[in-house]
Amino acid sequence: MKLGFIGTGNMASAIMGGIIKNQIIPAEEIIGADLFAPGRERAKAQFGIHVTDSNKEVVKEAEVIVLSVKPQFYADVIQEIRDEIRPEQIVITIAPGKTLAWLAEQFGKAVKLVRTMPNTPAMVGEGMTAACPNEHMTEEETAYVRRLLESFSRVEIVPERLMDTVVSVSGSSPAYVFMLIEAMADAAVSGGMPRAQAYQFAAQAVLGSAKMVLETGKHPGELKDMVCSPAGTTIEAVRVLEERGFRSAVFEAMKVCEEISKGM
């Protein structure tokens, strides 16, 4: 097997789906372990991968292993598999707060590690992932892992000191954006728009605006100014958002998120 997953939840499914859809690795070369039988059977039915209830079997079979369990289970899982890890294998992690130094200490030996932080839009092929390889990874191995990650998201290689910031700006931020969309839709409903239609208008406005930032290369402030006509509706809406502390609320929420990530 070329690729193995320990944990077959939502993020693992997003990664599997992108890799298989883009024909990076065929389903028959992927194995996933999950103690939760319905979870692993769902992955098998959805993607056609091999499944097992044994984490050690994944390590025995796969060349690259993705630790896709919740952060609180990392220590136990690593303790279970560390003696099975071979020098040539690559381990990819997706847990906030689990540093390369902490991971190395848990394994207790030299292991090729790539610490990553994807986000849930990976489930629709629009994720953003930060990756940080350790000193045992070669350039070729890092490039290979990047290719895997790019099957479901944009990817940036970042220094590890930025990983907690990544959690706040992309890992957790879909929740902030969903709240914004929900609030916009609620306001539209109060104006008489049917709710399903309101979600369409709000979500597409966010999607299109984000695409403008990525594709035009213009500063978000410049794009905002383009919408704000003199004495118009938009500048008044912006004035109220500023008055109510919109930017400050986002800023402070992200700083709290970053601090929590550092303490995990």
C-alpha positions in Angstrom: 0.0 0.0 0.0 1.2 3.5 -0.8 -0.9 5.4 1.6 -2.4 4.7 5.0 -4.8 6.5 7.3 -5.1 6.0 11.1 -8.6 7.5 11.5 -11.2 7.7 8.7 -13.2 10.7 9.8 -14.1 13.9 7.8 -10.6 15.2 7.2 -9.3 11.8 6.3 -12.2 11.4 3.9 -11.5 14.8 2.3 -7.8 13.8 1.7 -8.7 10.4 0.4 -11.3 11.9 -1.9 -9.0 14.4 -3.4 -6.2 11.9 -3.9 -8.4 9.3 -5.6 -10.4 11.8 -7.7 -7.2 13.3 -9.1 -5.7 9.9 -9.7 -2.6 10.6 -7.5 -3.0 7.2 -5.8 -5.6 4.6 -6.7 -8.1 3.4 -4.1 -6.6 -0.1 -4.1 -3.3 1.3 -2.8 -4.9 3.1 0.2 -5.7 1.5 3.6 -7.5 3.1 6.5 -7.8 2.0 10.1 -10.6 3.0 12.5 -11.8 1.4 15.7 -15.3 2.7 14.9 -16.7 0.0 12.6 -19.4 2.2 10.9 -16.7 4.8 10.2 -14.3 2.5 8.4 -17.1 0.8 6.5 -18.3 4.1 5.3 -14.9 4.9 4.0 -14.7 1.5 2.3 -18.1 2.0 0.6 -17.4 5.6 -0.4 -13.9 5.3 -1.8 -13.3 1.5 -2.3 -10.2 1.5 -0.1 -9.0 -1.3 2.1 -10.0 -1.0 5.8 -9.0 -2.5 9.1 -9.4 -2.1 12.8 -5.7 -2.4 13.4 -3.4 0.7 13.4 -0.4 -1.5 13.3 -1.6 -3.1 10.0 -1.7 0.3 8.4 1.9 1.0 9.5 2.9 -2.4 8.2 1.3 -2.0 4.8 1.7 1.7 3.9 4.6 3.8 2.7 3.1 7.1 3.9 0.9 7.3 7.0 -1.6 10.1 7.9 -2.4 10.4 11.6 -6.0 11.6 11.2 -7.2 11.1 14.8 -8.1 13.9 17.2 -5.2 15.6 19.0 -6.0 14.1 22.4 -5.5 10.6 20.9 -2.1 11.2 19.4 0.1 10.1 22.3 -1.7 6.8 22.7 -1.7 6.1 18.9 2.0 7.0 18.6 2.9 4.8 21.6 1.0 1.9 19.9 2.7 2.2 16.4 6.2 3.7 17.1 8.0 0.4 17.2 6.5 -0.5 13.9 7.6 2.7 12.0 10.3 2.0 9.5 13.1 4.6 8.6 11.9 5.0 5.1 8.2 5.8 6.0 6.7 9.3 6.1 4.3 10.3 8.8 1.9 13.2 8.1 0.1 14.8 11.1 -2.9 17.1 11.1 -3.2 17.9 14.8 -3.0 21.5 16.0 -0.5 22.2 18.8 1.5 19.0 18.3 4.9 20.3 17.4 7.6 18.4 15.5 9.7 18.3 18.7 6.7 16.8 20.6 6.1 14.3 17.9 9.8 13.3 17.7 9.8 12.8 21.5 6.7 10.6 21.3 8.3 8.4 18.6 11.6 8.3 20.4 13.6 7.8 17.2 14.3 9.5 13.9 11.1 9.6 11.9 10.3 11.4 8.7 7.6 13.8 9.8 5.4 16.5 8.0 3.3 18.6 10.3 0.3 19.9 8.4 -2.8 22.0 9.1 -5.6 21.6 6.5 -9.1 22.9 6.9 -12.7 21.6 6.3 -13.2 23.2 2.8 -10.8 20.4 1.7 -14.1 18.4 1.7 -15.1 20.3 -1.4 -11.7 20.5 -2.9 -11.1 24.1 -1.8 -9.0 23.7 1.3 -5.9 25.6 2.5 -3.1 23.6 4.0 0.1 24.6 5.7 2.9 22.1 5.8 6.1 21.9 7.8 8.6 19.0 7.2 11.2 18.0 9.7 14.9 17.7 9.2 14.7 14.1 8.1 12.6 14.8 5.0 14.4 15.2 1.7 13.3 17.8 -0.9 12.0 15.0 -3.1 9.9 13.6 -0.2 8.6 17.0 0.7 7.6 17.6 -2.9 5.8 14.3 -3.0 3.8 15.1 0.2 3.0 18.5 -1.3 1.6 16.8 -4.4 -0.6 14.7 -2.2 -1.9 17.7 -0.3 -2.5 19.7 -3.5 -5.0 17.2 -4.6 -7.6 18.7 -2.2 -6.2 22.2 -1.3 -3.8 25.0 -1.9 -0.6 24.3 -0.1 2.1 26.6 1.5 5.3 25.3 3.1 5.7 27.4 6.3 8.1 27.6 9.2 6.8 25.9 12.2 6.6 29.1 14.3 3.6 30.1 12.0 1.6 26.9 12.5 -0.5 28.3 15.4 -1.2 31.4 13.3 -2.3 29.1 10.5 -4.8 27.5 12.9 -6.4 30.9 13.4 -6.3 32.2 9.9 -7.4 29.1 8.0 -7.8 26.0 10.2 -10.6 27.5 12.4 -11.7 30.4 10.2 -14.3 28.5 8.2 -16.4 28.7 11.3 -16.1 32.5 11.3 -17.1 32.6 7.7 -20.1 30.3 8.2 -21.3 32.7 11.0 -20.9 35.6 8.6 -23.0 33.8 5.9 -25.6 32.8 8.5 -25.9 36.4 9.8 -26.1 37.8 6.2 -28.8 35.3 5.4 -30.8 36.1 8.6 -30.7 39.8 7.6 -31.9 39.0 4.1 -34.7 36.9 5.6 -35.8 39.8 7.7 -36.0 41.8 4.5 -38.4 39.2 3.0 -36.1 36.8 1.1 -36.8 33.1 1.4 -34.2 31.5 3.6 -32.8 29.0 1.0 -32.4 31.8 -1.5 -30.8 34.0 1.2 -28.1 31.4 1.8 -27.4 31.2 -1.9 -27.0 35.0 -2.2 -24.8 35.2 0.9 -22.6 32.2 0.2 -22.0 33.2 -3.4 -21.1 36.7 -2.4 -18.4 35.3 0.0 -17.2 32.8 -2.6 -16.9 35.4 -5.3 -15.3 38.0 -3.0 -12.6 35.5 -1.9 -12.0 34.6 -5.6 -11.5 38.2 -6.4 -8.8 38.5 -3.7 -7.0 35.4 -5.0 -7.2 36.0 -8.7 -6.9 39.8 -9.0 -3.9 40.2 -6.7 -5.5 43.4 -5.4 -5.4 44.4 -1.8 -8.7 43.6 0.0 -8.9 47.3 1.0 -8.8 48.3 -2.6 -11.4 45.8 -3.6 -13.6 47.1 -0.7 -13.2 50.7 -1.9 -14.3 49.6 -5.4 -17.7 48.6 -3.9 -18.1 51.8 -1.8 -19.7 54.5 -4.0 -19.8 58.1 -2.6 -22.8 58.6 -0.4 -23.9 55.0 -1.3 -25.4 52.1 0.5 -22.2 50.1 0.9 -20.1 52.8 2.7 -22.9 53.2 5.2 -22.9 49.5 5.9 -19.1 49.6 6.3 -19.5 52.6 8.7 -21.8 50.5 10.9 -19.5 47.5 10.8 -16.6 49.7 11.9 -18.8 51.3 14.6 -19.7 47.9 16.0 -16.1 46.7 16.1 -16.3 44.2 13.2 -12.5 44.2 12.5 -11.6 44.2 16.2 -13.9 41.3 16.9 -12.3 39.2 14.1 -8.8 40.2 15.2 -9.4 39.3 18.9 -11.1 36.0 18.0 -8.1 35.0 15.9 -5.6 35.9 18.6 -7.5 33.8 21.2 -7.6 30.9 18.7 -3.9 31.2 18.2 -3.2 31.2 22.0 -5.4 28.1 22.5 -3.6 26.3 19.7 -0.2 27.0 21.4 -1.4 25.4 24.6 -2.8 22.2 23.0 
